[in-house]
Amino acid sequence: MGSTRVLIRHQGTALRAFLVLTVVLGLVYPLAVTGVGRVLMPERADGSLVRAQDGTVVGSSLIGQSFTGADGAPLPEWFQSRPSAAGDGHDAGASGGSNLGPENPDLVDTVEERRAAVAEFEGVDPGSVPADALTASGSGLDPHISPAYALLQAPRVAEARGVPAADVQDLVRRSIEPRDLGFLGEERVNVLKLNLAVDGWGAEGR
């Protein structure tokens, strides 16, 4: 009988601990973190959403996306993101890289195919195509490209939109984001934000 009471007491203690921890860690803590995030970093807490001029959500500044037509071909009036190995390309539900080594024949062939395709699309020499135009990021969802790749695309975007190339190039330069804390990572350009900027500028220019 005594051992039964001890067992029941232990079970009651475990149940109370379970209920308290469930409330604290499953409800109070998440709400507190969310609240602090909304106060200190409201944009990031909401997913770093990017909105068009009419307020429509068009994506997130943290997740890359494709700017292609129904046939999968890149649209000349838009700046293009770097390649993606996530699903069918920039699939947020299948984030990941190709996992192919630098000497893998399939990767080498893919890079050369991309080099030729980008050079033809941009009307440049294959040797001038930047590395980020040829290789996918580890997540396949990188929203940024290098300033060099953005500037390479500027003349093509300008021609497709019927605007001066110098103005589009200037817009690219003004869209360059600096290194984090001044020394981490590389300078970069957010493709979605750049496309929204050039689209808005083009509308004003017309």
Disulfide bonds with the S-S distance in Angstrom:
none
